Amino acid sequence: MRSQPTILIADDDEAIRELLTIYLKNEGYVLRFAKTGQEVLDVVAHEPIDLLVLDWMMPIMDGISACIEIRKTQFMPILMLTAKTSDLDLMQGISVGADDYMKKPFNPLEVTLRVKSLLRRYRDYGADQATQSGKLMFQELTLDVQTRQCQKGETLIRLTPKEFDILAYFMRHPNQVLTVEQIYEAVWGEDAFEVDNTVMVHITKIREKIEDTPRKPSYIKTVWGAGYRL
């Protein structure tokens, strides 16, 4: 068993790779590198990767295309780096499977904190909860916390790590109104000082996967002015 998580840093900017190397290596992580989307696919196909820091704009194959390909077979957390800032761009990144994103230019200390949070939620938190909870069930939905699989009836639903954690949080608190701040702090493991549309975008994607009619959800319902309720 590997003692330290392996992180793949994918960015065609050498200065960014070197900057992230300084901070992430200082945390003891094992680092791998890629400069194009195709190199990313080559690395994840031949080596176990615990987390991917993925730049949106790269040559040969961009980060969005690489993310789409990775999500066909891999479920490691993906932190997207992007100079794009619109809500539409955020929706696109989340829709293809990114778990979190950082806007460029970024503070490398904040990137390090995001990496720690994603790893903790995906590895430590998930493993601990699996021993305590086993399976979570609500109506037709079943979450297996140990295998991190989601089923609706007999249908297997593919969720990203962040989508899984959000849905698991709802299923541990059924029929309760959960605020955006509560969801963010519980799932991202960070204080919700200025929460943007990240939670909303993830919930939109979850609805598209679990609801028969996403625009009229029967599972995750919006409580106007308060939050969401399962």
Short mmCIF file of the C-alpha atoms (twelve columns), coordinates in Angstrom:
data_MODEL
# 
_entry.id   MODEL 
# 
loop_
_atom_site.group_PDB 
_atom_site.id 
_atom_site.type_symbol 
_atom_site.label_atom_id 
_atom_site.label_alt_id 
_atom_site.label_comp_id 
_atom_site.label_asym_id 
_atom_site.label_seq_id 
_atom_site.Cartn_x 
_atom_site.Cartn_y 
_atom_site.Cartn_z 
_atom_site.pdbx_PDB_model_num 
ATOM 1   C CA . MET A 1   0.000   0.000  0.000   1 
ATOM 2   C CA . ARG A 2   1.310   3.432  -0.937  1 
ATOM 3   C CA . SER A 3   2.083   5.554  2.109   1 
ATOM 4   C CA . GLN A 4   1.570   8.927  0.414   1 
ATOM 5   C CA . PRO A 5   -1.030  10.017 -2.155  1 
ATOM 6   C CA . THR A 6   0.137   10.418 -5.732  1 
ATOM 7   C CA . ILE A 7   -0.915  13.665 -7.409  1 
ATOM 8   C CA . LEU A 8   -0.748  14.330 -11.134 1 
ATOM 9   C CA . ILE A 9   -0.115  17.993 -12.005 1 
ATOM 10  C CA . ALA A 10  -1.229  18.677 -15.571 1 
ATOM 11  C CA . ASP A 11  -0.386  22.121 -16.947 1 
ATOM 12  C CA . ASP A 12  1.573   23.220 -19.996 1 
ATOM 13  C CA . ASP A 13  2.971   26.206 -18.076 1 
ATOM 14  C CA . GLU A 14  6.300   25.159 -16.563 1 
ATOM 15  C CA . ALA A 15  6.200   27.998 -14.014 1 
ATOM 16  C CA . ILE A 16  2.877   26.733 -12.636 1 
ATOM 17  C CA . ARG A 17  4.141   23.151 -12.457 1 
ATOM 18  C CA . GLU A 18  7.229   24.300 -10.571 1 
ATOM 19  C CA . LEU A 19  5.203   26.496 -8.193  1 
ATOM 20  C CA . LEU A 20  2.776   23.705 -7.320  1 
ATOM 21  C CA . THR A 21  5.676   21.284 -6.949  1 
ATOM 22  C CA . ILE A 22  7.205   23.426 -4.204  1 
ATOM 23  C CA . TYR A 23  4.023   23.514 -2.143  1 
ATOM 24  C CA . LEU A 24  2.688   20.005 -2.746  1 
ATOM 25  C CA . LYS A 25  6.054   18.287 -2.359  1 
ATOM 26  C CA . ASN A 26  6.425   20.078 0.962   1 
ATOM 27  C CA . GLU A 27  3.284   18.209 2.091   1 
ATOM 28  C CA . GLY A 28  4.924   14.892 1.264   1 
ATOM 29  C CA . TYR A 29  2.862   14.051 -1.820  1 
ATOM 30  C CA . VAL A 30  4.285   11.935 -4.623  1 
ATOM 31  C CA . LEU A 31  4.075   14.007 -7.810  1 
ATOM 32  C CA . ARG A 32  3.674   13.158 -11.469 1 
ATOM 33  C CA . PHE A 33  3.494   15.645 -14.339 1 
ATOM 34  C CA . ALA A 34  1.846   16.141 -17.718 1 
ATOM 35  C CA . LYS A 35  1.930   19.002 -20.231 1 
ATOM 36  C CA . THR A 36  -0.922  17.951 -22.527 1 
ATOM 37  C CA . GLY A 37  -4.263  16.245 -22.190 1 
ATOM 38  C CA . GLN A 38  -2.915  13.213 -24.023 1 
ATOM 39  C CA . GLU A 39  -0.047  12.901 -21.543 1 
ATOM 40  C CA . VAL A 40  -2.633  12.974 -18.748 1 
ATOM 41  C CA . LEU A 41  -4.454  10.003 -20.272 1 
ATOM 42  C CA . ASP A 42  -1.179  8.122  -20.702 1 
ATOM 43  C CA . VAL A 43  -0.213  8.627  -17.040 1 
ATOM 44  C CA . VAL A 44  -3.578  7.629  -15.531 1 
ATOM 45  C CA . ALA A 45  -3.692  4.563  -17.784 1 
ATOM 46  C CA . HIS A 46  -0.404  3.217  -16.436 1 
ATOM 47  C CA . GLU A 47  -0.185  4.424  -12.835 1 
ATOM 48  C CA . PRO A 48  -2.612  4.785  -9.905  1 
ATOM 49  C CA . ILE A 49  -3.335  8.478  -9.346  1 
ATOM 50  C CA . ASP A 50  -5.077  9.685  -6.181  1 
ATOM 51  C CA . LEU A 51  -5.830  13.223 -7.349  1 
ATOM 52  C CA . LEU A 52  -5.499  15.194 -10.570 1 
ATOM 53  C CA . VAL A 53  -4.762  18.928 -10.759 1 
ATOM 54  C CA . LEU A 54  -5.875  19.661 -14.306 1 
ATOM 55  C CA . ASP A 55  -5.431  22.829 -16.353 1 
ATOM 56  C CA . TRP A 56  -8.369  23.690 -18.595 1 
ATOM 57  C CA . MET A 57  -6.348  25.033 -21.544 1 
ATOM 58  C CA . MET A 58  -3.611  22.679 -22.747 1 
ATOM 59  C CA . PRO A 59  -2.280  21.807 -26.213 1 
ATOM 60  C CA . ILE A 60  -3.119  18.669 -28.234 1 
ATOM 61  C CA . MET A 61  -6.024  17.819 -25.912 1 
ATOM 62  C CA . ASP A 62  -7.497  20.343 -23.481 1 
ATOM 63  C CA . GLY A 63  -8.438  19.657 -19.878 1 
ATOM 64  C CA . ILE A 64  -12.156 19.376 -20.610 1 
ATOM 65  C CA . SER A 65  -11.611 16.660 -23.227 1 
ATOM 66  C CA . ALA A 66  -9.162  14.845 -20.954 1 
ATOM 67  C CA . CYS A 67  -11.639 14.999 -18.072 1 
ATOM 68  C CA . ILE A 68  -14.383 13.466 -20.225 1 
ATOM 69  C CA . GLU A 69  -12.117 10.562 -21.171 1 
ATOM 70  C CA . ILE A 70  -10.887 10.017 -17.610 1 
ATOM 71  C CA . ARG A 71  -14.403 9.880  -16.178 1 
ATOM 72  C CA . LYS A 72  -15.236 6.925  -18.415 1 
ATOM 73  C CA . THR A 73  -13.049 4.704  -16.232 1 
ATOM 74  C CA . GLN A 74  -11.527 6.710  -13.354 1 
ATOM 75  C CA . PHE A 75  -13.045 8.298  -10.260 1 
ATOM 76  C CA . MET A 76  -10.152 10.119 -8.610  1 
ATOM 77  C CA . PRO A 77  -10.893 13.704 -7.479  1 
ATOM 78  C CA . ILE A 78  -10.155 16.334 -10.134 1 
ATOM 79  C CA . LEU A 79  -9.263  19.933 -9.295  1 
ATOM 80  C CA . MET A 80  -9.587  22.099 -12.398 1 
ATOM 81  C CA . LEU A 81  -7.373  25.155 -12.916 1 
ATOM 82  C CA . THR A 82  -8.872  27.774 -15.198 1 
ATOM 83  C CA . ALA A 83  -8.618  31.392 -16.252 1 
ATOM 84  C CA . LYS A 84  -12.298 31.216 -17.209 1 
ATOM 85  C CA . THR A 85  -14.608 32.765 -14.629 1 
ATOM 86  C CA . SER A 86  -18.189 32.769 -15.929 1 
ATOM 87  C CA . ASP A 87  -20.944 30.595 -14.454 1 
ATOM 88  C CA . LEU A 88  -21.319 28.929 -17.861 1 
ATOM 89  C CA . ASP A 89  -17.657 27.905 -17.796 1 
ATOM 90  C CA . LEU A 90  -18.065 26.584 -14.255 1 
ATOM 91  C CA . MET A 91  -21.087 24.562 -15.365 1 
ATOM 92  C CA . GLN A 92  -19.078 23.067 -18.206 1 
ATOM 93  C CA . GLY A 93  -16.190 22.057 -15.953 1 
ATOM 94  C CA . ILE A 94  -18.455 20.464 -13.351 1 
ATOM 95  C CA . SER A 95  -20.619 18.798 -15.989 1 
ATOM 96  C CA . VAL A 96  -17.696 16.807 -17.392 1 
ATOM 97  C CA . GLY A 97  -16.649 15.541 -13.965 1 
ATOM 98  C CA . ALA A 98  -14.423 18.085 -12.204 1 
ATOM 99  C CA . ASP A 99  -14.934 18.075 -8.428  1 
ATOM 100 C CA . ASP A 100 -13.620 21.548 -7.701  1 
ATOM 101 C CA . TYR A 101 -11.979 24.425 -9.509  1 
ATOM 102 C CA . MET A 102 -9.517  27.249 -8.903  1 
ATOM 103 C CA . LYS A 103 -9.422  30.469 -10.876 1 
ATOM 104 C CA . LYS A 104 -6.101  31.691 -12.240 1 
ATOM 105 C CA . PRO A 105 -4.122  33.461 -10.941 1 
ATOM 106 C CA . PHE A 106 -4.368  31.436 -7.740  1 
ATOM 107 C CA . ASN A 107 -2.769  31.326 -4.322  1 
ATOM 108 C CA . PRO A 108 -0.706  28.095 -4.136  1 
ATOM 109 C CA . LEU A 109 -1.531  27.804 -0.440  1 
ATOM 110 C CA . GLU A 110 -5.225  27.685 -1.310  1 
ATOM 111 C CA . VAL A 111 -4.558  25.033 -3.952  1 
ATOM 112 C CA . THR A 112 -2.789  22.979 -1.285  1 
ATOM 113 C CA . LEU A 113 -5.775  23.325 1.049   1 
ATOM 114 C CA . ARG A 114 -8.183  22.284 -1.709  1 
ATOM 115 C CA . VAL A 115 -6.020  19.247 -2.480  1 
ATOM 116 C CA . LYS A 116 -5.993  18.222 1.179   1 
ATOM 117 C CA . SER A 117 -9.748  18.637 1.415   1 
ATOM 118 C CA . LEU A 118 -10.459 16.584 -1.707  1 
ATOM 119 C CA . LEU A 119 -8.129  13.784 -0.616  1 
ATOM 120 C CA . ARG A 120 -9.562  13.726 2.886   1 
ATOM 121 C CA . ARG A 121 -13.119 13.496 1.603   1 
ATOM 122 C CA . TYR A 122 -12.355 10.881 -1.014  1 
ATOM 123 C CA . ARG A 123 -10.008 8.631  0.940   1 
ATOM 124 C CA . ASP A 124 -10.139 9.114  4.705   1 
ATOM 125 C CA . TYR A 125 -13.729 10.309 5.154   1 
ATOM 126 C CA . GLY A 126 -15.124 7.758  2.741   1 
ATOM 127 C CA . ALA A 127 -13.251 4.866  4.318   1 
ATOM 128 C CA . ASP A 128 -14.193 5.871  7.863   1 
ATOM 129 C CA . GLN A 129 -17.852 6.263  7.006   1 
ATOM 130 C CA . ALA A 130 -17.911 2.934  5.201   1 
ATOM 131 C CA . THR A 131 -17.091 1.100  8.419   1 
ATOM 132 C CA . GLN A 132 -19.842 2.997  10.248  1 
ATOM 133 C CA . SER A 133 -22.631 3.217  7.705   1 
ATOM 134 C CA . GLY A 134 -22.238 0.541  5.036   1 
ATOM 135 C CA . LYS A 135 -25.123 1.492  2.772   1 
ATOM 136 C CA . LEU A 136 -27.349 4.546  2.721   1 
ATOM 137 C CA . MET A 137 -30.877 4.205  1.358   1 
ATOM 138 C CA . PHE A 138 -33.618 6.667  0.507   1 
ATOM 139 C CA . GLN A 139 -36.629 5.618  -1.562  1 
ATOM 140 C CA . GLU A 140 -35.140 4.022  -4.712  1 
ATOM 141 C CA . LEU A 141 -31.622 5.341  -4.085  1 
ATOM 142 C CA . THR A 142 -28.860 3.238  -2.540  1 
ATOM 143 C CA . LEU A 143 -25.332 4.448  -1.829  1 
ATOM 144 C CA . ASP A 144 -22.651 1.908  -1.015  1 
ATOM 145 C CA . VAL A 145 -20.155 3.990  0.946   1 
ATOM 146 C CA . GLN A 146 -17.461 1.330  0.784   1 
ATOM 147 C CA . THR A 147 -17.477 0.868  -2.990  1 
ATOM 148 C CA . ARG A 148 -18.731 4.438  -3.581  1 
ATOM 149 C CA . GLN A 149 -21.394 3.225  -5.970  1 
ATOM 150 C CA . CYS A 150 -24.860 4.670  -6.444  1 
ATOM 151 C CA . GLN A 151 -27.917 2.770  -7.604  1 
ATOM 152 C CA . LYS A 152 -31.442 3.854  -8.396  1 
ATOM 153 C CA . GLY A 153 -33.471 0.693  -8.304  1 
ATOM 154 C CA . GLU A 154 -31.414 -1.726 -10.394 1 
ATOM 155 C CA . THR A 155 -29.695 1.017  -12.394 1 
ATOM 156 C CA . LEU A 156 -26.085 1.931  -11.599 1 
ATOM 157 C CA . ILE A 157 -25.538 5.708  -11.623 1 
ATOM 158 C CA . ARG A 158 -22.059 7.090  -12.222 1 
ATOM 159 C CA . LEU A 159 -21.275 9.937  -9.826  1 
ATOM 160 C CA . THR A 160 -18.090 11.942 -9.476  1 
ATOM 161 C CA . PRO A 161 -16.441 11.804 -6.014  1 
ATOM 162 C CA . LYS A 162 -17.846 15.206 -5.077  1 
ATOM 163 C CA . GLU A 163 -21.336 14.344 -6.318  1 
ATOM 164 C CA . PHE A 164 -21.212 11.140 -4.282  1 
ATOM 165 C CA . ASP A 165 -20.206 13.007 -1.110  1 
ATOM 166 C CA . ILE A 166 -22.952 15.605 -1.560  1 
ATOM 167 C CA . LEU A 167 -25.630 12.964 -2.097  1 
ATOM 168 C CA . ALA A 168 -24.319 10.957 0.865   1 
ATOM 169 C CA . TYR A 169 -24.570 14.072 3.043   1 
ATOM 170 C CA . PHE A 170 -28.187 14.543 2.012   1 
ATOM 171 C CA . MET A 171 -28.971 10.881 2.658   1 
ATOM 172 C CA . ARG A 172 -27.491 11.099 6.149   1 
ATOM 173 C CA . HIS A 173 -29.808 14.050 6.820   1 
ATOM 174 C CA . PRO A 174 -33.110 13.138 5.135   1 
ATOM 175 C CA . ASN A 175 -36.059 15.533 5.368   1 
ATOM 176 C CA . GLN A 176 -33.811 18.265 6.771   1 
ATOM 177 C CA . VAL A 177 -33.343 21.649 5.133   1 
ATOM 178 C CA . LEU A 178 -29.624 22.035 4.443   1 
ATOM 179 C CA . THR A 179 -28.188 25.431 3.618   1 
ATOM 180 C CA . VAL A 180 -25.606 25.951 0.895   1 
ATOM 181 C CA . GLU A 181 -23.110 26.886 3.610   1 
ATOM 182 C CA . GLN A 182 -23.775 23.668 5.543   1 
ATOM 183 C CA . ILE A 183 -23.309 21.551 2.430   1 
ATOM 184 C CA . TYR A 184 -20.107 23.330 1.441   1 
ATOM 185 C CA . GLU A 185 -18.531 23.093 4.891   1 
ATOM 186 C CA . ALA A 186 -19.504 19.424 5.312   1 
ATOM 187 C CA . VAL A 187 -18.411 18.237 1.869   1 
ATOM 188 C CA . TRP A 188 -15.525 20.550 1.004   1 
ATOM 189 C CA . GLY A 189 -14.245 20.690 4.587   1 
ATOM 190 C CA . GLU A 190 -13.684 24.447 4.415   1 
ATOM 191 C CA . ASP A 191 -15.319 27.483 5.985   1 
ATOM 192 C CA . ALA A 192 -18.002 28.913 3.720   1 
ATOM 193 C CA . PHE A 193 -16.990 32.572 3.769   1 
ATOM 194 C CA . GLU A 194 -17.919 33.394 0.177   1 
ATOM 195 C CA . VAL A 195 -19.710 30.449 -1.385  1 
ATOM 196 C CA . ASP A 196 -20.273 30.928 -5.108  1 
ATOM 197 C CA . ASN A 197 -22.391 28.738 -7.385  1 
ATOM 198 C CA . THR A 198 -20.278 25.612 -6.868  1 
ATOM 199 C CA . VAL A 199 -22.824 23.803 -4.680  1 
ATOM 200 C CA . MET A 200 -25.718 24.735 -6.960  1 
ATOM 201 C CA . VAL A 201 -23.884 23.470 -10.039 1 
ATOM 202 C CA . HIS A 202 -23.091 20.128 -8.395  1 
ATOM 203 C CA . ILE A 203 -26.693 19.693 -7.256  1 
ATOM 204 C CA . THR A 204 -27.876 20.448 -10.791 1 
ATOM 205 C CA . LYS A 205 -25.633 17.669 -12.115 1 
ATOM 206 C CA . ILE A 206 -26.804 15.228 -9.431  1 
ATOM 207 C CA . ARG A 207 -30.419 15.959 -10.347 1 
ATOM 208 C CA . GLU A 208 -29.681 15.254 -13.996 1 
ATOM 209 C CA . LYS A 209 -28.433 11.814 -12.988 1 
ATOM 210 C CA . ILE A 210 -30.944 10.700 -10.344 1 
ATOM 211 C CA . GLU A 211 -34.179 12.500 -11.204 1 
ATOM 212 C CA . ASP A 212 -36.733 11.315 -13.762 1 
ATOM 213 C CA . THR A 213 -37.520 14.981 -14.451 1 
ATOM 214 C CA . PRO A 214 -34.596 17.162 -13.296 1 
ATOM 215 C CA . ARG A 215 -36.599 20.394 -13.637 1 
ATOM 216 C CA . LYS A 216 -39.229 18.946 -11.288 1 
ATOM 217 C CA . PRO A 217 -37.069 17.059 -8.773  1 
ATOM 218 C CA . SER A 218 -38.603 14.500 -6.458  1 
ATOM 219 C CA . TYR A 219 -35.405 13.823 -4.483  1 
ATOM 220 C CA . ILE A 220 -33.322 16.961 -3.890  1 
ATOM 221 C CA . LYS A 221 -35.858 19.769 -3.629  1 
ATOM 222 C CA . THR A 222 -35.158 23.486 -3.426  1 
ATOM 223 C CA . VAL A 223 -36.506 25.242 -0.338  1 
ATOM 224 C CA . TRP A 224 -36.596 28.828 -1.553  1 
ATOM 225 C CA . GLY A 225 -34.682 31.240 0.633   1 
ATOM 226 C CA . ALA A 226 -33.375 28.437 2.842   1 
ATOM 227 C CA . GLY A 227 -31.510 25.710 0.966   1 
ATOM 228 C CA . TYR A 228 -32.233 22.156 -0.176  1 
ATOM 229 C CA . ARG A 229 -34.001 19.122 1.261   1 
ATOM 230 C CA . LEU A 230 -33.918 15.421 0.411   1 
# 
